[in-house]
Amino acid sequence: MPRQKVRAARLHPVIALALLLTMARSPVHAQVAAQPARDPVPALADALSAACRQDHAAFATHLTAANATAFRALPESQQAALLKRLILLDDPGRPFLSTTAEGRTEVRCEAAGLTADLHFGVADLRENLAFVTVEIGAPGEETRTVRIGFVREGGQWKLLSVGLLLLDLPEMTKQWEDADLQTRESDAIDALAKIADALSRYQQAYGKLPDALAALGPAPEGGASPENAGLVSADLAAGANDGYSFRYTIVPARAGGDDSDRDKAAGFAVAATPIQYGKDGRRSFFLDSNGELRGNDKHGAVATTADPQIAVPPRP
């Protein structure tokens, strides 16, 4: 049976948690009643069952009060991303709970033909703290173990840590937001490079630069033309993509020669600015026809040639 591949994660603090929490092929059925029991194993099985089902509301009940509040405040997409990393399956699944002949709890999550298996050890109780060792295994793979911590809050066991990672969702949320901003900024730089490449190709094909980015957009069935060159996506042609807006200007060539020569020698500049400063990005960027990239935190203003130069990342 094919293994589920782990996606490149934006939620960086949870990557270690994800790799530890499931390298297996079977998941969980929650049949455990919430009760102030001494044993945290039922609470862990129930939490992973909720993660398997992608039941955000149920999963939040297994977090401490502060973490539950932070979790509920996350966008639904980020809530889902966290639960996916706990089970390493992209689709909501069916959880199953079983007990071995030795009395050990096992949980399995089956989703879209894929499974993940976790086997729980005996809880190590220490007053208001508890730890459960979980064995994660799959056919053909070496068995791995992770130690999951709990704290007693309001008479119930709540998730506290996974391996060496302390679950501090308020702090993690800030880190995730920073990671998202960095990703959007990187995407904006990549979009600038695509626009610049399209402008150069347009100028070579038609002997001049377009009057606006719209001319670079998708071509109709009849084929490319100066009005619809088919060089960039519709979003980029409209001047906006993934939280950034793009402004394009033509830099006229020096006087001399005829109009055709000046059109062929004209340069250009493209600026990328976050649409909502602080949410979509912090830095603004500026790229010219010479390939010189500049950028800075402009608090939402447009970047210019006066801003610091940035090394252009290599394109794949």
C-alpha positions as CSV (number, residue, x, y, z in Angstrom):
1,M,0.0,0.0,0.0
2,P,1.5,3.4,-0.9
3,R,2.7,5.7,1.9
4,Q,1.3,9.2,2.2
5,K,4.0,11.8,1.5
6,V,4.5,14.6,3.9
7,R,3.9,18.0,2.3
8,A,6.4,20.9,2.6
9,A,5.2,22.6,5.8
10,R,4.6,26.2,6.5
11,L,3.9,25.5,10.1
12,H,7.5,25.0,10.9
13,P,7.3,24.3,14.7
14,V,5.0,21.4,14.0
15,I,7.2,19.6,11.4
16,A,9.1,17.7,14.1
17,L,5.9,16.8,15.8
18,A,4.5,15.5,12.5
19,L,7.5,13.3,11.7
20,L,7.5,11.8,15.1
21,L,3.7,11.3,15.4
22,T,3.1,9.1,12.4
23,M,5.3,7.1,10.1
24,A,2.7,4.3,10.0
25,R,-0.3,2.9,8.1
26,S,-3.2,2.7,10.5
27,P,-5.3,5.1,12.7
28,V,-7.9,5.5,15.5
29,H,-11.5,4.9,16.7
30,A,-12.5,7.1,19.6
31,Q,-14.8,5.3,22.0
32,V,-13.4,6.9,25.2
33,A,-15.7,8.9,27.4
34,A,-14.3,12.1,28.8
35,Q,-13.7,11.5,32.5
36,P,-11.3,12.5,35.2
37,A,-9.4,9.2,35.0
38,R,-5.9,8.5,36.2
39,D,-4.8,7.1,32.9
40,P,-4.2,9.6,30.1
41,V,-4.1,6.9,27.4
42,P,-7.9,7.2,26.6
43,A,-7.5,11.0,26.3
44,L,-4.7,10.5,23.8
45,A,-6.6,8.0,21.8
46,D,-9.6,10.3,21.7
47,A,-7.5,13.3,20.6
48,L,-5.9,11.4,17.8
49,S,-9.3,10.1,16.8
50,A,-10.5,13.7,16.5
51,A,-7.4,14.5,14.4
52,C,-8.1,11.5,12.1
53,R,-11.7,12.7,11.6
54,Q,-10.6,16.3,11.1
55,D,-13.0,17.2,13.9
56,H,-11.6,20.5,14.9
57,A,-14.1,21.2,17.7
58,A,-13.5,17.8,19.3
59,F,-9.7,18.1,19.1
60,A,-9.7,21.5,20.8
61,T,-11.3,19.9,23.9
62,H,-8.0,17.9,24.4
63,L,-5.9,21.1,24.6
64,T,-5.2,23.3,27.6
65,A,-7.4,26.3,28.0
66,A,-4.8,28.7,26.5
67,N,-4.0,26.4,23.6
68,A,-7.6,25.7,22.9
69,T,-8.4,29.4,22.7
70,A,-5.4,29.9,20.3
71,F,-6.4,26.9,18.2
72,R,-10.0,28.0,17.8
73,A,-8.8,31.5,16.7
74,L,-6.7,30.0,13.8
75,P,-8.1,30.1,10.3
76,E,-9.8,26.8,9.5
77,S,-7.1,26.0,6.9
78,Q,-4.4,26.2,9.6
79,Q,-6.4,24.1,12.1
80,A,-6.7,21.4,9.4
81,A,-3.0,21.7,8.6
82,L,-2.1,21.0,12.2
83,L,-4.4,17.9,12.5
84,K,-3.1,16.6,9.2
85,R,0.4,16.8,10.6
86,L,-0.6,14.8,13.6
87,I,-1.8,11.9,11.5
88,L,0.2,12.6,8.3
89,L,-2.9,12.0,6.1
90,D,-4.4,14.7,4.0
91,D,-8.0,13.5,4.0
92,P,-10.5,13.1,6.9
93,G,-10.5,9.4,7.9
94,R,-12.2,6.8,10.0
95,P,-10.6,6.2,13.4
96,F,-10.5,2.7,15.0
97,L,-9.5,1.8,18.6
98,S,-8.4,-1.7,19.6
99,T,-6.6,-3.4,22.5
100,T,-3.8,-6.0,22.2
101,A,-3.7,-9.2,24.2
102,E,-1.3,-7.5,26.5
103,G,-3.8,-4.8,27.2
104,R,-2.1,-2.0,25.2
105,T,-4.1,0.5,23.3
106,E,-3.7,0.8,19.5
107,V,-5.2,3.4,17.2
108,R,-5.7,3.3,13.5
109,C,-6.8,6.0,11.0
110,E,-7.9,5.0,7.5
111,A,-8.3,7.7,4.9
112,A,-8.5,7.5,1.1
113,G,-6.8,4.1,1.0
114,L,-4.0,5.1,3.4
115,T,-3.5,4.2,7.0
116,A,-1.4,5.2,10.0
117,D,-0.9,3.0,13.2
118,L,0.1,4.0,16.7
119,H,0.6,1.7,19.7
120,F,0.5,3.2,23.2
121,G,2.6,2.2,26.1
122,V,1.7,2.3,29.8
123,A,1.3,5.8,31.2
124,D,4.1,7.2,33.4
125,L,2.2,9.2,36.1
126,R,3.8,12.1,38.0
127,E,1.2,13.9,40.1
128,N,-0.3,16.4,37.7
129,L,1.9,15.3,34.8
130,A,1.9,12.2,32.7
131,F,3.8,10.7,29.8
132,V,2.8,8.1,27.3
133,T,5.3,6.4,25.0
134,V,3.9,5.8,21.5
135,E,5.4,3.3,19.1
136,I,4.9,4.2,15.4
137,G,5.6,1.5,12.9
138,A,4.8,0.5,9.4
139,P,5.5,-2.6,7.2
140,G,9.1,-2.5,6.0
141,E,10.0,0.5,8.2
142,E,11.9,0.7,11.5
143,T,9.6,1.2,14.5
144,R,10.0,4.6,16.1
145,T,8.9,5.9,19.5
146,V,7.8,9.3,20.8
147,R,7.0,10.4,24.3
148,I,3.8,12.5,24.6
149,G,3.3,14.6,27.7
150,F,0.0,15.6,29.4
151,V,-0.9,18.0,32.2
152,R,-4.0,17.6,34.4
153,E,-6.3,20.7,34.0
154,G,-9.7,20.8,35.5
155,G,-9.5,17.1,36.4
156,Q,-8.8,16.1,32.8
157,W,-5.7,15.2,30.9
158,K,-4.7,17.8,28.3
159,L,-2.0,17.5,25.6
160,L,1.2,19.3,26.8
161,S,4.1,18.1,24.6
162,V,5.1,15.7,21.8
163,G,8.7,14.6,22.1
164,L,10.8,17.6,22.9
165,L,8.2,20.0,21.5
166,L,6.1,21.9,24.0
167,L,2.7,22.6,22.6
168,D,2.5,26.4,23.0
169,L,-0.1,27.3,20.3
170,P,-0.1,31.1,21.1
171,E,3.6,31.2,20.4
172,M,3.4,28.8,17.5
173,T,0.7,30.9,15.9
174,K,3.1,33.8,15.8
175,Q,5.7,31.7,14.2
176,W,3.3,30.3,11.7
177,E,2.2,33.8,10.7
178,D,5.8,34.9,10.3
179,A,6.4,31.8,8.1
180,D,3.4,32.6,6.0
181,L,4.6,36.1,5.5
182,Q,8.0,34.9,4.4
183,T,6.4,32.5,2.0
184,R,4.2,35.2,0.5
185,E,7.2,37.5,0.1
186,S,9.2,34.8,-1.6
187,D,6.2,34.2,-3.9
188,A,6.1,37.9,-4.7
189,I,9.7,37.9,-5.8
190,D,9.1,34.9,-8.0
191,A,6.1,36.6,-9.5
192,L,8.2,39.7,-10.3
193,A,10.7,37.4,-12.1
194,K,7.9,35.9,-14.1
195,I,6.5,39.3,-15.1
196,A,10.0,40.6,-16.0
197,D,10.7,37.5,-18.2
198,A,7.3,37.9,-19.9
199,L,7.9,41.6,-20.6
200,S,11.3,40.8,-22.2
201,R,9.8,38.1,-24.3
202,Y,6.9,40.4,-25.4
203,Q,9.4,43.1,-26.4
204,Q,11.4,40.6,-28.5
205,A,8.2,39.3,-30.1
206,Y,6.5,42.6,-30.9
207,G,9.3,45.1,-31.0
208,K,8.0,47.1,-28.0
209,L,6.8,46.8,-24.5
210,P,3.1,46.4,-23.7
211,D,1.2,49.4,-22.5
212,A,-0.1,47.4,-19.5
213,L,0.4,44.1,-17.8
214,A,-3.1,43.0,-19.1
215,A,-1.5,42.5,-22.6
216,L,0.6,39.7,-21.2
217,G,-2.4,37.6,-20.1
218,P,-3.8,34.3,-21.5
219,A,-4.3,34.1,-25.2
220,P,-7.7,33.1,-26.7
221,E,-8.1,30.0,-28.8
222,G,-7.3,32.0,-31.9
223,G,-3.7,32.4,-30.7
224,A,-1.4,35.0,-29.1
225,S,-1.5,38.6,-30.1
226,P,-0.1,41.9,-28.8
227,E,-3.4,42.3,-26.9
228,N,-3.3,38.8,-25.3
229,A,0.2,37.5,-25.5
230,G,-0.3,34.4,-23.3
231,L,2.8,34.9,-21.3
232,V,1.5,35.1,-17.7
233,S,-1.5,33.9,-15.7
234,A,-4.7,35.9,-15.5
235,D,-4.0,37.0,-11.9
236,L,-0.6,38.4,-12.8
237,A,-2.0,40.1,-15.9
238,A,-4.6,41.7,-13.6
239,G,-1.8,43.0,-11.4
240,A,-2.4,41.0,-8.2
241,N,-1.4,37.6,-6.9
242,D,-1.3,35.9,-3.5
243,G,-1.6,39.1,-1.4
244,Y,0.6,41.4,-3.5
245,S,-0.2,44.0,-6.1
246,F,2.1,44.7,-9.1
247,R,2.8,48.0,-10.8
248,Y,4.5,48.2,-14.1
249,T,6.1,51.2,-15.7
250,I,8.0,51.7,-19.0
251,V,11.5,53.4,-18.8
252,P,11.9,55.3,-22.1
253,A,15.2,54.8,-24.0
254,R,17.5,57.8,-24.5
255,A,16.7,60.1,-27.3
256,G,18.1,59.3,-30.7
257,G,17.1,57.0,-33.6
258,D,13.6,56.3,-34.8
259,D,10.6,55.3,-32.8
260,S,11.2,51.6,-33.5
261,D,14.7,51.7,-32.2
262,R,13.6,53.5,-29.0
263,D,10.8,50.9,-28.5
264,K,13.2,48.1,-28.7
265,A,15.7,49.7,-26.3
266,A,13.1,50.8,-23.7
267,G,13.4,49.4,-20.3
268,F,10.9,48.7,-17.6
269,A,10.4,48.5,-13.8
270,V,7.9,46.4,-11.8
271,A,7.1,46.9,-8.2
272,A,5.3,44.5,-5.8
273,T,3.5,45.8,-2.7
274,P,1.6,43.9,-0.1
275,I,-2.1,44.5,-0.4
276,Q,-2.7,44.4,3.4
277,Y,0.6,45.4,5.0
278,G,1.5,43.0,7.9
279,K,-1.0,40.4,6.8
280,D,0.0,39.7,3.2
281,G,3.6,40.7,3.6
282,R,5.9,43.3,5.2
283,R,8.5,44.0,2.4
284,S,7.9,45.8,-0.8
285,F,10.0,44.9,-3.9
286,F,11.3,46.6,-7.1
287,L,12.7,44.8,-10.1
288,D,14.0,46.5,-13.2
289,S,14.8,45.3,-16.7
290,N,18.5,44.8,-15.8
291,G,17.5,42.2,-13.3
292,E,18.3,44.3,-10.2
293,L,16.0,43.5,-7.3
294,R,15.5,45.9,-4.5
295,G,13.3,45.7,-1.4
296,N,12.6,46.8,2.1
297,D,9.9,47.1,4.8
298,K,8.1,50.1,3.5
299,H,5.1,49.8,5.7
300,G,3.0,49.3,2.6
301,A,4.6,51.9,0.4
302,V,6.0,51.2,-3.1
303,A,9.7,50.2,-3.3
304,T,12.0,52.2,-5.5
305,T,15.6,52.3,-6.8
306,A,16.5,54.0,-3.5
307,D,15.9,50.8,-1.5
308,P,18.6,48.2,-0.7
309,Q,19.5,45.7,-3.3
310,I,18.5,42.1,-2.7
311,A,20.2,39.1,-4.3
312,V,17.8,37.5,-6.8
313,P,17.1,33.9,-5.8
314,P,18.2,31.3,-8.3
315,R,15.2,30.0,-10.4
316,P,14.6,26.2,-10.4
